Amino acid sequence: MVESVSIVFQLAIIEGCQLPAKDRNASLNPFVVVLLNNRKAQTFVVRGSLNPFWDQMFNFSVEPSDFPLSLQLICYDKTRIGKNYIGEANLSTHHLVLGEFPKTWGRSGVENLQLVDYKNKKNPCQEPGFIKVRYGFVTSEDDLCDFVSWRGIWDAISAQNLPIYRGMYQSAKSSLAHSPSLDTSAKDFDDTEKELTEATTEDLMFHQEIANPPISALSSDEPLEADTQNPLLGVVFIDIVSSRELPYDRNLTRTSFDMDPFVVITHGKETFKTRFIRHTLNPTWNERLYFHVRRSYLNHTIKFSVYDHDKFSNNDFVGSCAMTVQDLLHIKGGMPMSEKTIPLALAKDKWKGVFESSLTIRTGFKAVEDLRRTFWSELAKRYDLDESDSLNHFEVLAMLESLQAVAPEKLAREFFTESGKSPNTEELSFPELATCFESYVRENNWDLLRGPSLAQGRNLFQIPTCPICNSTNLEGVDIMMHIAICCMSDPEVQVDRWMVSDFVPEAYAQRKWFTRAVNRLGYGRYRIGQNNANIIVQDRATGQLIEEKIPAYIRLGIRLLYKNIASKSAVDIRAIRRLLKTSSLKQGRKFDDPVSVRDIRPFIQFHQINTDEIQDPLESFQNFNQFFYRKLKPGSRPLASPDDPRVVVSPADCRCTCFSTIDKATRLWIKGEEFSIARLLGNLSEESQALAQIFENGSLAIFRLAPQDYHRFHFPVDGRVRSHQHIDGHYFTVNPMAVRSGLDVFGENKRSVSIIESEQFGLVGYVSIGAMMVGSIELTCEAGQRYSRMDEFGYFAFGGSTIVLIFQQGMVKFDADLEENSQHFLETLIRVGSSIGTRPDAL
């Protein structure tokens, strides 16, 4: 009989849904406190979300004396000075039993636990939302063997006179004693148990889930699904070394110069900033940054911008240089740090030709394969007692035991067998050992770079210390990134400071602190996916984060109109509708007036529009609206995969969000309380309800056009136009802050609904939505006619606007980068004709 057995209760808190807003901002900063008997744990805080996503795992070691178990999940809203109670859910002993056996992790699924408001007895919240969890005991997959392995603990539990466990104990014992697969004729039950325990314990443990997650099971902003399509290539290191011969202007006294330079580095969603060096034209920084490189990043731009720090006025832009990741590095394996000197493109014309300014950087790259080999080799060196660069059977066993591997003896034997060597007489070289470890972690679907997913719940090793620097402070650290940093440490290369990506776009990084404070108070916080008047998008072509240019009065107006719009009275909303409709019609008439041509050039200058691609001369436009829905020169927007009609292309120059299901779109992005596909397609008419059934569980893509964009829109697929339907409505903005408010802007606004019959994609819903300041929606295609991708569909007159595409279930697989950004509430800036997805059977 097993005298002492310890088991583990494993809990995954995945996400919260439909949590109630506790303030006027209609948002929360939720977290969950977990109480298991007298033990406590806590999730991290998710900022500004009513549907927080935690995906966090907790493990509790359970002893017989801990029963009966009581689990309490309390959800709070984090505030500046404390926390506000939202609700709680409780699990007791009977929830932890599945039929007559313990509820194991392997047999559990995701459950919705309804939160209940127990504290506010006088005025309790009626709908505090719910949280999605998964929980169970960590055990093997065979219930009969569970009883064998856990005999001691169930003996102790049944002795506590708990009827539910006594019944389970008797049932398991009876099933095991009468199992036809076991020979019980010549042995009593205890002998059978002893034999089975000795024969199967190691085999069972080999497949058992480990209680404690490894240090390397770390969070990441990148979803697992994207890894196969967009594999991680390695880690880039860049040292900002120095700059030489910077330009200057004389100071106020004309006795010297003013130049306190610093550098802002932008790549993808990351922005870095060096410290500023006082009063020098030849600064030396010696600061290092790093970032991951995936296959899709190779054409992304790395931009280096030099600024002059000023105490009271805005920082002055000095010059910049840019290059792609492909140009910067040779992505063909690890390369040492190499130094490059790059000329700066100076900001002022009077500096050009006078100053030969440059920026010196060092760059390095560690391929992911090198990182893995380095990791296993450095780890193996710690157990190579005779320094032979190989490990014998006992050294491999010691290594596996220190990593807390399951069934280390059996695993060690398998390593030698796979390498074709005898554990008794031969040794495994470091490369052979690395191959064995890599094979093992991949067979078990475990990634050293990321750790396991909660859905699989499988952990293989615990890594307590770094094998290179022996650091034990690895909690919350990406172990592979840590090892990459250790590998790139070179005593001959001076690095004074590591840079951290604390900023969003470049413009924000170079601003003064007081300017950032005023902007935050007026427009909201700068953050990717933040629901406020600061709109940040990612340019798909360069990977750069861009702050959308909006005049200050419009930005402030959007924030005042749509912040907490769900809590505004019906009278206020009607007043907003009248105001926006009157303003839009008035603006449309104004821009139809010939006098409006004077607004064309200031508009071009403010938004920095490329006039080289405009088909007609600027002088040919008789009013501003003609310029607004201008045509482009042929070839300005190439068609992606011109010979493959199974590729869906963007219908417009726009900011795009894509969602594989309509449910996901409404959960993450479209927050209108009355939004539905039937309402979007025709104000709940019989025809629209029939169409809604056709598109049930389908996919949805949103294409938002800003005023500076090219405002003619095109066909995304080949097909015949079945019908057009024009629906009158209001003129709410389609700004993300409005879309993510409680108002159904898509279902309320003026729009045209078209249905395309496509041989490749079935029925496709094409909804052209007007918005604030849009004078009209003009369709240039005719019902009943066939069109090809990139043929013109129509155009919008002045203002913001949106196109929504709806696909039937299973007809499209959106591009991974677009879906990934959409999951993180980030719009992607794309051009008409670029790929957005593919029919699944074409992949």
N, C-alpha and C positions, 0 to 999 in steps of 0.2 A: 504494500500500500504506500502511496505517496504521502509522506508525512507533512511536507510543507510545499504548497504551490501558490505562486503569486500570479494573478491575472491582471489584465489591463482593460480599463473602460476607455474607449476612444470616441471622441466627439468632434464632428466637423460642423462649424457654424458657417454656412455658405453665403446667405444673403438675407436682407430684410426687404419686405415688400409692403407698399401702401402704408408707410408709417405716417402718423398725423403731424402736420406742421404745428410747431409750438410758438412761432413768432410771425411777425408781419412779412418776413422775407419768404414765407412759404418754403422753408428749407430746414434741415436738421444737420447736426454733427453727431450721428448716432454711434454708439458702441454697446457691446453686450458684456455684462459681468456674469461669469459662470460660478455657481456655488454647488459643489458636490460634498454633501455632509458638511464638514468643517473646513474644506479646502476651497480656494478661490483662484480664479484666473480671469483674464479680460482680453477682449479683442482690441485691435487698434481702432482709432477714430476715423470715420469716413466723413470728410468735410462736404457740406452743402448738398445732401442727397436725402430724398425720402425713400429711395430704393437702394440702400447701401449694399455693396458687394465686398464681403470679407474673405471668404474662402480660406478659413483659418482652422487649423487642427489643434486639438488638446488631448492629452493622454493622462489618465489618472491610474496609478497603481492601486489595486483593490485587494484587501485582505478579508478573511472570513469575519473578522470583528467589525468590518465596515457595514455589514448588512444589518438591517435593510437599508438600501440606498435611497437617497433623496437628491434629485438634481433640480436646480432652480436657475433659470435664465432670465436675467433682468436687463431690459433695454433702457438706456439713458440717452439724453441729448447733452453733449458737452457744450458748456457755455464758457464765457471768459472767466467767470469767477466760481464756477462749480459745475453742477449737472442738474438736469431736470428729468424726473421720472416719466417714462413713456408707458411701460407695461411689462408684464412678465409672463412666463410660461413655466409650468412645473411638470416634472416627470418623477414617478415613484416606482416602487419595486415591480408592479405588474406590467409596466411599460417595457421592462428589460427582459421579458420572456416572450419567445416566439413559439406558440404551441406549447409543447412540453419541454422545450429545451431553451437554454440561454439564447438571447438575441445576439448573434455574432455579427461582427462588422462585415464579413464576407456575404452574409445573407440579408443585410439591411439595405434600405434604399433611402432616397431623399424624402423627408416628411415636412409638411407644413405645420408649424406649431403656432396656434392662434395666441396672440398676446392679450392679456386681460389686465385692465386697470383696477388694481386692488386698493390703491392708496386713496384715490379721490372718491370717497364713498358718497359724498353729497352730490357731486356732479362728475361721475366717471365718464371717461372717453368711451363712446360706444363702439368705435372702430379703430382700435390702436394698431391695426395691421398684424402681420405675422412674420415669422422668420423661418427660413428653410434650413433644416439640419439633417445630419446623418449621424447615427450613433449605434454602438454595439460593443460587445466584448471582443477583444483580439484573440482569435483562436484558429484552429485548423478547420478544414472543410468537412470533416467526418464527425457527425454527432456521436457515434459510438466511441470513436477514439477520443472525442472531447471528454467523455465520461472517464475513460481510462486516465487521460492526462490530468483531469481535474478531480479525481476521486477524493483526494484529501480535502479540497475546499468544499465540495458538496457534502461531504460527511459533516464538516463543521457547520455548514449552513443549515442542514436538516436538523442538527442538534439544537438549533435556536427555536425550534417549534414553529417554523414558518410553513404553513400548509402548502403554499404554492411550490416551494422548493422541495418539500418532502415528496410531493407527487411527482415532481420532475425526477428526483433521485430514484424513486422506485421504478419509474418507467424506463429510465436509462439503464438501470441495473438489470431489469427484466429483459429488455431488448438485447443487451449485450450477452446475457447468460444463454439466451435461446437463439443466438445468431447462427444460421446454418454454415456460415463461413468459418466458424471457430469450432475446434474439437473440444467440447466440454465434457465428454463422457468419462474421461479418465482423470479429470481435474475438478476441483471445486472452483467456485467463482474467484476467490482470492488468488489461486494459482494461475488461473487464466489471465487475471489482471496483471499479475507480476510478469508473466511471459510476454504479454502484449506490450507492457510498458517497456521492457528491455528491448524488444524487437523493433518497436515502432517509434520510440521517442525521438530518435535522431532524424528519421525520415519525416516525421511530422513537423519537427522544428525547422527542417530545411525549407518548408513551404509556409511557415508561420509568419504572420505579420509582426514586425518588431514594434515594441511599445513606444520608444522615444524617437522622434524624427531627427535626422542628421542635421548638423549645423548647415550643411549645404542645401537643405530643402528651403530655399529662400523665395521670397516673393519677387515677382517680375511684372513689368508693365506689358510684356509681350505674351500673347496667348500661345498655348502649346500647339493649337491647330496650325498656326502659321509656320511652325518650325520646318516642316517637311517641304513646303513650297518656298520658303525663304530661309535657308539654313544659315546658322551662325558660322562665319568664316574665321573670326578671331577678334583680337583687341588691338586697337590703334593707340599709340602713345605719341603725343606731340609736346615738345618743350618749346615754349616761347623764350628764346634766348636773349635777343637784343634787337635794337634798331639803330640805324646810323643815318646821319645827315638829315634829320627831320627839318622841315621848313619852319619858319617862324615869322611873326609880326612883332614890331617894336611895342614895348609897353607904353603906358600913358606918359611917362617921363621921358621917353625916347632915349633912355640911357642903356637899356638892355632888352631882353626878350622875355616873353611869357611862354613857357612850354613845360607842362607837367604831364607827360604822356602815359597812357595806359592802353591796353589792347582788349577788344571784345572779339571772342571767337564763337562762331555759330556753326552748328552742324545738326541737321534734322531738328529734333525736338529739344536739343540741348544747347545752352548758351553759357559760355564761360567768360570770366573777366579777370584780368591781372590787377595787381595793385598799381597805383600811379607812382611814378618816380619824380621827385621834385626838381624843377629847374634844370633841365638837361635836354640837349638835342641828340644825345647818344646814350639812351637808357639801356640798362641791362636788367632783365627780370629773372631769368632762370626759373621759370615756373612750368609745371607739367600738368597736362590733362590727359584723359583717356576716354575712350568710348568703344562700344561694341560695333563690329562691322558685320552686316548681313549682306546677302547677295544683292538685294534690292538697293543697298546703300551705295553701290559702286559708282553710280552716276550722280550721287548727291554732292552738293557743293559745300566745301569748307571755306568759310569766309573769315578773313582777318581784317579787322577795322581798327585803326589807331585814332584815338581821341586825345584832346588836350583837356585836362581837368581844370575847371575854374571854380573858385570858391563860391561865388554868388550868382554868376550868370550861368546859362546853359553851357554844357561841355561842347567844345568845338570839334567838328569832324576834320581830321587831318588827311587821311588817305586810307586806301584799302587794297587788298589783293585777294584773289579767290582761285580755287582749283578744285577739281573733283577728287574723290577718294581714289579713283582709278589712276589719276595723274600723280597723286601724292605717293602712292605705295605700289609695290609689285606684290599683288596678292597671290603668291605662289609658295607660301611657306614662311617660316620665320626669317626676319631680316634684322640685322643690328641697327642701332640708332645711327642715322646718317644726317649730316647737317646740310641745310639748303639756305641760300640767300635769295630773297624774292624782291623785285622792285615794287614799290608802292605806286598806285595810281593816285595822284594828289588831287585834293578837292578843289583848290582855287587855281584859276587859269594863270595868275601871276607867278605861281610857284613852279609851274611846269617848264622844263628846260633850264631852270635855275638851280633847283635842288635835285640831287640824285638819291632820293630817300629809299631805304630798303629795310626789310624785316628778315631777321635770321631765325630759323627754327630748326629743331632736330626732330626727326620722325622715326618711329619704329613700329614694328608689327609682330605680333605673336599669333600664329595660326592655331586654331582650336586643337588640331591633332598634336601639335607640339606641346600645348598646355597639358593635354591629357597624358602624353608620354612623360613629360617632366614631373607631373604629379605622382604617377605610380612609381617612377624611378626614384624620386627623392624620398618617397615613403618607404620603398624597399631598402634604401641605404641604411635606414635606422635599425634594420634587423639583420643586416649583413655583418655578422660578428667577425668573420675572417677576412672581410674586405676583398672578396673574390668576384664582386659584381654579379653574384648569383646567390640564390637561396636554396638551402636543402629543405627537406620535408618539415623538420622541426622549426626552422626559421619562418617558413611560409605559414605554419600553424600558429606561431606566436603573433605574426602580423595580422592574421584573420581574427584571432581572439582579441587583440587590442582594438580592432575596428568594430568589435561586438557583432561579428558576422554570425548568422544562424548556422548551426551545424558545421562549425569550422573544420572538423576532422574530415567529414564527407566532402566538403568543398575543396579542401586541400588535395584529396585524392583525385577529384575530378580535374583539377588544374594539371596535375602531372599526367593523367590519362590523356587529356586533350592535347598535351604537348608531346605525346609519344615517349614519355620518360618514366623510369621506375622511381617511386618515392623512396625506395630503400637505398639505392646506389647512385642516383643522379641528382643534379640540381637544375633549377630553373633560372635562366638568365633574366636580367631586368626586362629586355624587350619581350621575352616569352611571357613573363609574368604580367606585363602591361596588356598584352593581347588577351590573356585569360580573364583579367579583370574587366576589360572592355566588353568581351563577349558575354560575360556574366551579367553586367549591368544592363546591357541592351536586351538580352533575353528576358529579363525581368522588367523591361519597360521603365527603366530608371535612368535619369540623366544627371550626371555630376554637376552640370551647369545649373540645373533648375531644381533637382530633387523630384520627388513623386508628385503626381496630381492627387488631390483629395479624393477624386472619384475612384482611383485605383487603391489608395490607401496602402501602398507598399513601400517600405523603407528597408534598405539593405545594409547600410553601414552608418556608423557614427564616427565623425571625424573630429576629435577633441582639440587637436593642435595643428598648426601649419607645419608640414614636414621640412620647410626651408628655413623659416625664421623662428620656429618654435613658439609662435604667439598662441596664447590660449584664449585671447579675447576675440573669438570669431562669431559670437552671437549676432545674427542679423547681417552677416557678411556673405557676399557671393564668394564661395571658396575658390572658384576658378579665377575670378578677378583678383582675389588676394594673391594667389600663386603667380599670376601674370605680373603683378606689381613686384613681387619678390624676385622673379626671374629677370626683370628689366632693371633692377638695382645695379648700378655700376659705380664703384667708388671713385673712378676717374672722371665721371660726369657729375658736375655740380647741379643739384636741384635744390633751390631754396624754399620752394613752396609748392604744394599740390593745389590745383584749382578745383572748385566744386561747382557743378552746374546748378546755380541758385536762381537763375533768371529765365524769362520766357523768350520774348523776341529781343533782337539787338537794340531796338529803340528803347525798350524798357531798361536794359542793362546799363545804358550810358546816361540815364536821367539822374538828376539830383534826388536825394532822399525826400526833400520837401515837395518836389514836383510829383513824385510817386504817391506821396501821402494825399495830396490834393486830388489827384486823379482817382485814387481809390475811394475817397469820400464822395466824389462827384459821380463816378461811373461804375464803381465796383472794383473788386480785387482782380489783379492780373494773375490768371491761372488758366492752364489748358482745360477746356470744358466747363469753365465757370459760367454760371447763368447770369450774365449782366451785360452792360452796354459796351464792354471791351470785347471785340470779336477777334480771335486769333485763329488763323487757318494755316495749314501746311501746304506749301507749294509742292505738288507731286514731282515736278521736273527737277527741282534743286534740293528738295528735302528741307528747305528753310522755313522757319516759322515766320509768319507775316501778320502784323497788326493791320486790320482792315482800316482803310482811310475813310473816316466819317467826319463831317463837320461837327464841331463841338456842340452846337446848339441842337443838332439832330440827335446826337448821341445822348445828351442829357434829357431831351424830350422822350426818347424811347424808354430810358430808365424810369422816368417819372410816370409815363403812361402805363407801362406793362409790369412794373414791379408791384406784386400783390394784387394783380388785376382780378384774381378769383375772389378776393375779399371786397371788391368795390361793389357798390350798390347798382341795381338795374338802371337807375337814373344816370349814374356816372358813366356806365358803359354805353348807354344810348347817346350821351353827350359826346363821348369819344368817337363813336361811329359817325355822328353828324360832322364833327370837326374834321376827321380824316377824309370823309367823302367830299366835303366842301373844298378842302385844301387840295385834294388830288385833282378835282375837276378844274379848279382855278389854276393850278400849276400846269395842267395840260393845255389850257387855253393860252397861258402865258408863253409856253415854249412853241406854240404854233404861230406866234406873232413874229413877223420878220425882224423885229427889233432884237429878238432873242439870239441872233447870230453873234452878238457881242459876248455872249456867255460861253461860246465854244472854246476859245483859246484859254481862258482861265480854268475851265473845267479840265482841259487836256493837261495843263501845267500842274494842277492840284493832284490829279490822279496819275500823272506821268504815263499817259497813254501813248503807245507806239503808233505814230502817224504813218510810218512807212508801209504798213500793211493795209491801210484804208484804200479802197478801190477808187473813190472819186476825190478830186481836189477839195480842200477845205472851203475854198471860195465858191464851190458849186452848191453848197447847202444854203437853202433860203430861210431856214429857221433852225432852232436848236433840235427839235424833234427829228428832223431829217438826218442830222448828224447822229443823233442818239441811236436810231435803228439803221445805221450805215451798213454798207456791204464791205466785205473784205476782198482783197485780191485773190484770185485763184491760186491754190497751193499754200495759202497762209495757214490752213488747218489740215494737215494730212490725215487720211483715214487709216486707222489701225487695222491691220490684217485685211487689206482690200480684197483678197481672194477667198476669204473665209466668212460667209454670212452667219456663222454660228457665234461670232463675237459681237457682243452688244457694245455700242459706243456711246459716249456722252452726247446728249442732244444739244448742249450749250457750253459756252465758257461760263464756269460756275464754281460754286463751293458745294461739294458733293458729300452726302451721307448715304450709306447703303446698309440694308438690314435683310438678313436671310429670311426672316418671317415678319409678318405684320405685327404679331404680338410683341416681338422684340423691339420694333420701331416705336410702338406705343409705350413700352416699358422704359425705354432709354431716352427717347427723343421727343416724340409727339405727346404732349401732356394735356391736350385739350380734353376737358371732361366729357364733351358730347361728340368727340371725334369717332367716326366709324367710316368704313369703306363705302357703305351704302349712302351715307350723307355726303361724302366727298364726291361720289359719282352722279348724284342727282337729287339731293335733298330728300332722300328716303322715298322716292317714287317706286312704283312696282318694278319698273325696268332696272333701276339702280340696285334694288334689293336682289333681283335675279343675278345681276352682274356681280354683286358682292359675294353671292354663293359660289360663283365660278372662280373668284379670286380668293376664296377662303383658304387660310394657311399659306397664302402665297408670299412672294418677296416684294420689297418696296424700296425704291431709291428716290432721293430728294435732291434736286438740283437748284440751288438758290443763286439767282443772278443779282449782283450788286449794280448800282448805277454806272460804274465805270466799265462794266463788261460789255462785250459784243452782244447785242440784244436780239439777234435773229436766232431762232432755234430750229433744229433739224431732226430728221428721222434717226432713231437709234438702231432700228432693225429694218430688214426688208419686209415689205408686206403691203396689203391693201387696206385703205381706210374704210372701215365699215360705216362709221357715222360720226357726226359732230353734234354736240349739244352745248348751247351757250346758257350759262346760269348767272343771273344777276346777283350781286352781293355787295359786301362792304369793301373797305380799303385798309384793313389792318396791315401793318408791316409784317413781313415774313422773316424778320430778324430772328435769330435763334432764341432771344429772350422772350419774344412773343410766342414762338412755336412751343417753347417749353413752359409756358404759363398755362393756367387753367382754361384759357380761351381757345376755342377751336378755330384758329385763323384759316386753316385750309377749307373747312366746311362753311365758314362765314363769308369768305371773300368772293369777289367776282371771278369767274373761271370759265374755261371751255373744256369740255370732256370729250375726248376722242377715243375710239376703239380701233386698234390695228389688228388685222388678221395676218399672222406671220406663219409661214411654213415651218420655220425653225423654232419659234417660241410660243406658238398657239396664240391666244388672245392676249394683247398687251394694252393696258389702260394708260392713256396719255392725257394728263390733266395739266393745262396751262393756267396758272393762277396769277392774277393781277394783285398788286400790293399798293402800299402807300405811295402816292404821287404817280401811279400808273394811269395814263390817260385812256388807253385802249389795248385790247388783245386782238391782233389781226392774224387770221389763219390764211395762208397762201396755198394750202393743199386742198383738194376737193374730195368729197366722199365718193367712194366707188372706184377710185383710181389707184393704181399700184405705184409704189415708190421704192427707192433703194436707200440704203444708209447714206446719210449726209445730204440727201435732198432736203430742200428748205421746207419747213413745216409752217412757220409763221414768224411774227415779230411782236415785241412789246414796244409801246411808246414809253415816254420817260417814267422812270421810277424803279423801285425794286420789284422783283417778280420771282416766281418759282415754277418749276416743272416737277411733277410727281409721276413716276413710272410705276405701274403695278404689274407684276408677272404672276402667272398661275404657279401653283405649288410644284416644285421640282424642275422648273423650266430654265432656271438660271443659277449659276454659281458666281457670285460677285468676286472681284479680284481681292486677294488677301489683304493688301495694304489698305484698301478702302474700307473693308469690314473692320480691320483692326483699329483704324482711327475712329470709326463710328462708335465702336465699343467704348472708346475713351472720350466721347463727346467732342471730337475734333473733326471739323470739316476739312476736306481736302480740295485744294484749288486745282482744277483740271480744265482742259480745253476741249472744245467740241471735236468729236472724231476720235478721241483717245479711248482706249479700252476700259470698260468698267466691269465686264464679266463675260462668261462663256456658257453655252449650253453644257450641262454636266457630261453628257456622253461624248463631248468633243475634247474633254480633258485627257 
